[in-house]
Amino acid sequence: MELIENLDQINSPFKNAVITIGNFDGVHKGHQALLHQVIERADEIEGTAVAITFEPHPLRALGISSPSLITRHDQKTELIEQTGIDVLICIPFNDAFASITAQDFIEKILVDKIGMKGIIIGADYSFGKNRVGTIDLLKSEGERLGFETIISPWINDTNTGVERISSTRIREIVMEGKVAQVMKYLGRHYQIRGKVIRGRKRGGSLLGFPTANIKLHDELCPKLGVYAVKVETIKGSFFGVANIGFSPTFGDQMFTIEVHILNFSGDLYDTRVRINLVERLRDEKKFSSLEQLSEQIKKDIEIAKEILEKNGHT
């Protein structure tokens, strides 16, 4: 996949570009279906499959309150590349870009600059200054400028068949701690990323379970509690148990993400890890002694191993 992070990098239009545009936060199954539709249409006309997104999120660039992101820019880029899209254009969103009219965006950027021959978007898509760009405008401009406009249907929850898969719903599920449900929306586990930092050195010495302390890089933090996880490190992938919260037994009220990585020994300090949240095990709890906490951690580990093995993780 070719990654373009500024429109000035485009020296000539792409061949028969078929485009979709969006924030693609989460790159969930709905986004994936849309991106695959773009790829299929581009193949039919021997063209180029192009996705356009924005950095930062347009609401943030305009100083408007916006929700926590499910996927930050680096992960979103990786996930879009995995779909097979030919080109990802990440447009820097600023006041100057926000002031471009819908007509100019269509003609000067999408058609003249990128070479659009088709655009595939959802039924509620709007764009341009003051969001005056509509599907009707795209269709009328398409007749004038020679491109087709295709409306992509919503992808619904496969269980109910009626609930639209959306970034909003995924955020709600993650914040409720129902991470086991996320798979049906994302097609993967919800993942948090961060750097391993030096902690308070009590997991191994006090409890007998050494932990990696993670400085969270992501914005959307799941509900506090204990989770069965799969940890991706520079030394491979491992089962683990993660505690997200304030470690109430110790009473210092410091937010931490601590992961006990099973069957692992070594040093991960200052490296980045990826933590796939498979299932939430329990709430955080204040124990009356370190011995009780240690016994609970043993139980958590056994339950987590059963869950991970049952779900086919290796």
VOGU-3710 file (C-alpha; in Angstrom, 3 decimals, decimal comma):
1> melienldqi> 0,000/0,000/0,000  1,186/3,473/-0,840  0,801/5,924/2,052  0,406/9,603/1,173  0,430/12,048/4,076  0,129/15,274/2,114  -1,706/16,047/-1,122  1,461/17,726/-2,450  3,010/14,240/-2,678  0,633/13,387/-5,532
11> nspfknavit> 2,429/14,282/-8,767  -0,172/12,917/-11,178  -3,688/11,450/-10,911  -4,040/7,760/-10,174  -5,403/5,513/-12,903  -9,207/5,205/-12,684  -9,257/5,935/-8,961  -12,153/4,477/-6,993  -12,345/6,345/-3,702  -13,918/6,111/-0,292
21> ignfdgvhkg> -13,610/8,751/2,408  -13,980/8,584/6,173  -12,392/8,678/9,604  -12,449/4,851/9,758  -12,031/4,846/13,537  -11,714/1,217/14,573  -11,626/-0,047/10,966  -14,572/-2,231/12,002  -16,442/-4,755/9,852  -18,544/-2,014/8,288
31> hqallhqvie> -15,428/-0,127/7,234  -13,820/-3,347/6,027  -16,824/-4,150/3,817  -16,724/-0,648/2,343  -12,999/-0,874/1,625  -13,398/-4,281/-0,029  -16,194/-2,867/-2,178  -13,791/-0,141/-3,332  -11,157/-2,767/-4,172  -13,643/-4,854/-6,153
41> radeiegtav> -14,900/-1,888/-8,167  -11,346/-0,716/-8,871  -10,482/-4,187/-10,142  -13,511/-4,120/-12,465  -12,334/-0,927/-14,171  -8,603/-1,739/-13,947  -8,194/1,162/-11,575  -6,693/2,124/-8,241  -8,408/1,526/-4,891  -7,999/4,654/-2,770
51> aitfephplr> -9,035/5,392/0,817  -8,960/8,944/2,153  -8,841/9,764/5,842  -7,842/12,704/8,022  -5,330/13,445/10,780  -6,123/14,792/13,273  -9,808/13,894/13,575  -11,766/16,800/11,975  -13,721/17,533/15,167  -10,481/17,967/17,105
61> algisspsli> -8,951/20,138/14,453  -11,985/22,406/14,700  -11,816/22,517/18,489  -15,007/20,491/18,930  -15,321/17,823/21,598  -14,847/14,362/20,116  -14,929/10,813/21,502  -11,847/8,809/22,409  -10,389/7,040/19,412  -10,685/3,269/19,077
71> trhdqkteli> -7,588/3,182/16,873  -4,879/5,784/16,753  -3,306/6,755/13,448  -0,580/4,084/13,302  -2,932/1,193/14,002  -5,581/2,529/11,645  -2,995/2,698/8,870  -1,922/-0,907/9,523  -5,502/-2,176/9,502  -6,405/-0,366/6,270
81> eqtgidvlic> -3,291/-1,772/4,610  -4,384/-5,283/5,618  -7,589/-4,898/3,580  -5,596/-4,674/0,343  -6,276/-1,015/-0,477  -3,769/0,318/-3,024  -3,400/3,865/-1,706  -4,179/5,514/1,634  -4,262/9,295/1,549  -4,129/10,873/4,996
91> ipfndafasi> -5,035/14,539/4,597  -3,814/16,907/7,339  -7,028/18,459/8,609  -6,668/22,147/9,458  -8,590/25,397/9,116  -7,450/25,864/5,517  -8,684/22,441/4,477  -11,935/22,892/6,412  -12,668/26,042/4,403  -12,631/24,250/1,024
101> taqdfiekil> -16,068/24,209/-0,559  -17,733/20,930/-1,449  -17,549/21,726/-5,172  -13,840/22,545/-5,037  -13,152/19,416/-3,004  -14,845/17,283/-5,643  -13,388/18,914/-8,725  -9,939/20,161/-7,693  -8,938/17,447/-5,238  -10,909/14,271/-5,917
111> vdkigmkgii> -11,132/14,504/-9,714  -8,211/16,671/-10,877  -5,647/15,767/-8,215  -6,503/12,142/-7,403  -8,170/11,052/-10,644  -11,497/9,867/-9,249  -13,671/7,772/-11,547  -15,872/6,420/-8,783  -16,725/7,124/-5,151  -18,308/4,669/-2,726
121> igadysfgkn> -19,750/6,132/0,475  -22,378/5,496/3,148  -25,883/6,892/2,919  -25,280/9,630/5,513  -22,037/10,983/4,058  -21,588/14,766/3,912  -18,500/16,876/3,325  -17,022/20,257/2,475  -17,309/23,625/4,193  -20,344/23,631/6,512
131> rvgtidllks> -21,000/20,012/5,445  -23,043/21,167/2,459  -21,686/18,398/0,216  -24,320/15,700/-0,191  -24,896/12,530/-2,169  -27,134/14,505/-4,540  -24,273/16,931/-5,181  -21,890/14,048/-5,859  -24,312/12,523/-8,339  -24,868/15,774/-10,212
141> egerlgfeti> -21,149/16,590/-10,268  -20,478/13,038/-11,378  -22,583/13,575/-14,480  -20,626/16,745/-15,235  -17,133/15,487/-14,399  -17,401/11,836/-15,364  -17,415/9,741/-12,193  -19,923/7,370/-10,610  -21,364/7,590/-7,090  -22,183/4,316/-5,343
151> ispwindtnt> -24,016/4,142/-2,023  -22,780/1,338/0,209  -25,334/-0,354/2,508  -24,832/-0,462/6,274  -23,359/-3,613/7,731  -25,532/-4,865/10,580  -24,841/-6,900/13,688  -24,883/-10,499/12,494  -26,673/-11,598/15,676  -29,621/-9,202/15,560
161> gverisstri> -29,499/-8,274/11,885  -30,742/-4,809/12,714  -28,149/-2,996/14,766  -25,758/-1,039/12,569  -22,100/-1,726/13,254  -20,668/1,624/14,283  -17,667/3,101/16,056  -20,053/4,565/18,636  -21,423/1,140/19,564  -17,933/-0,349/19,778
171> reivmegkva> -16,829/2,419/22,166  -19,808/1,694/24,393  -18,997/-2,025/24,500  -15,329/-1,438/25,347  -16,165/1,071/28,066  -18,657/-1,426/29,533  -15,865/-3,999/29,680  -17,693/-6,395/27,367  -14,590/-6,988/25,286  -15,562/-10,559/24,390
181> qvmkylgrhy> -18,379/-9,046/22,275  -16,063/-6,784/20,311  -14,895/-9,571/17,991  -18,219/-9,611/16,128  -17,879/-5,898/15,365  -14,148/-5,618/14,679  -13,325/-9,111/13,444  -10,478/-9,072/15,987  -9,975/-8,432/19,683  -9,873/-4,887/20,991
191> qirgkvirgr> -6,218/-3,968/21,330  -4,416/-1,419/23,467  -0,828/-0,426/22,878  1,819/1,084/25,073  5,411/1,171/26,231  6,741/-0,951/29,088  7,922/1,357/31,855  9,485/0,818/35,264  6,806/0,297/37,887  6,785/0,041/41,656
201> krggsllgfp> 8,557/-3,345/41,688  5,983/-5,060/43,819  4,446/-7,614/41,453  7,338/-10,029/41,610  8,887/-9,213/44,976  5,674/-8,851/47,005  3,183/-11,057/45,183  5,303/-13,572/43,310  3,909/-12,518/39,934  6,171/-10,126/37,997
211> taniklhdel> 4,288/-7,668/35,827  5,004/-5,408/32,896  3,788/-1,893/33,619  2,354/-0,270/30,540  2,185/3,409/29,696  -0,967/3,533/27,612  -0,641/5,075/24,146  -4,273/4,572/23,188  -7,152/6,811/24,149  -10,084/4,473/24,656
221> cpklgvyavk> -9,472/2,718/27,947  -11,731/-0,247/28,731  -13,670/-0,592/31,965  -11,368/-1,051/34,940  -10,816/-4,618/36,032  -8,919/-7,816/35,334  -8,732/-9,285/31,818  -7,538/-12,406/30,059  -5,223/-11,122/27,339  -2,856/-12,098/24,599
231> vetikgsffg> 0,308/-9,977/24,615  2,340/-9,259/21,492  5,955/-8,376/22,305  9,252/-8,090/20,475  9,972/-11,592/21,798  6,769/-13,203/20,561  3,152/-13,597/21,636  2,115/-14,840/25,063  -0,940/-15,416/27,239  -1,384/-12,990/30,078
241> vanigfsptf> -3,556/-11,445/32,762  -3,922/-7,666/32,817  -5,078/-5,456/35,656  -6,380/-2,082/34,538  -7,101/0,336/37,353  -5,876/1,644/40,677  -4,678/-1,463/42,578  -6,958/-0,754/45,582  -5,185/-3,228/47,865  -2,137/-0,965/47,849
251> gdqmftievh> -4,182/2,199/48,386  -1,978/4,619/46,449  -4,690/5,585/43,940  -2,331/5,558/40,967  -3,778/4,414/37,641  -1,820/1,544/36,144  -1,995/-1,150/33,513  -0,047/-4,135/34,772  0,285/-7,355/32,784  1,528/-10,651/34,120
261> ilnfsgdlyd> 2,854/-12,440/31,030  2,647/-16,216/31,345  5,696/-18,379/30,608  7,863/-15,354/29,922  11,193/-14,265/31,299  13,272/-11,381/30,122  13,401/-7,606/29,918  10,822/-5,619/27,957  11,596/-2,169/29,394  11,170/0,691/26,890
271> trvrinlver> 9,712/-1,613/24,235  6,193/-1,336/22,879  3,686/-4,090/23,450  0,203/-4,800/22,112  -2,398/-6,192/24,458  -5,381/-7,987/22,943  -8,247/-8,028/25,435  -9,984/-11,401/25,130  -12,363/-11,447/28,104  -12,974/-9,485/31,283
281> lrdekkfssl> -12,623/-11,687/34,365  -13,722/-9,503/37,266  -13,831/-6,079/38,874  -10,911/-4,705/40,816  -11,202/-5,577/44,488  -9,489/-4,472/47,670  -8,075/-7,454/49,551  -7,346/-7,464/53,272  -3,854/-8,889/52,784  -1,222/-9,457/50,117
291> eqlseqikkd> -1,646/-13,200/50,641  -5,320/-12,991/49,658  -4,438/-10,904/46,612  -1,758/-13,409/45,600  -4,242/-16,287/45,897  -6,752/-14,405/43,728  -4,096/-13,762/41,084  -3,418/-17,515/40,956  -7,120/-18,108/40,332  -7,215/-15,353/37,688
301> ieiakeilek> -4,306/-16,968/35,860  -5,977/-20,380/35,790  -9,275/-18,946/34,550  -7,475/-16,862/31,909  -5,558/-19,919/30,636  -8,793/-21,876/30,292  -10,458/-19,034/28,373  -7,516/-18,455/26,056  -6,999/-22,143/25,323  -10,730/-22,691/24,761
311> nght> -10,833/-19,840/22,291  -8,061/-21,369/20,238  -5,281/-18,998/21,203  -1,758/-20,298/21,131
//
